[in-house]
Amino acid sequence: MAIRVVRLGSPRARGEGLRLGTVRRPPRGVPRSEYASRDFYDVWLPELAPSAPLVAAAQRAKDGRSWRSFAKRYRTEMSRSPAHRILDLLAALSRDTDLAVGCYCADETRCHRSVLRQLLAEKGARLA
């Protein structure tokens, strides 16, 4: 059992389990009834998405320094309730069930999900 970190909208892996969308907004132009069938997510969990101002900062991050600043600020957001409790819950669930968390970004290295992966590991989550 483990948590996979995925790109939303990508084909699901065998045994992936429940897919959680850690994004601020639902996919554009996709009816709510099709989110799961089109491999976006089964459950929307915007509490683990960066705030709107932080998303804008991440989109402007062109160098390592600005990206590190984004990561630090995102970590700060995730240390607050309810986000830190949700991360604890996901880490605990990863020991008994398969889950996936994700975002739309094509490049995980410049996406909050790379930081989310680190946070989950720090909480003791089993990662795929």
Secondary structure, DSSP 8 states (H G I E B T S, - for coil): --EEEEETTS---TT--EEEE--SS--TT--GGGTTTTTS-SEE-GGGS--HHHHHHHHH--SHHHHHHHHHHHHHHHTSTTHHHHHHHHHHHTTTS-EEEEES-S-GGGSHHHHHHHHHHHTT--B-
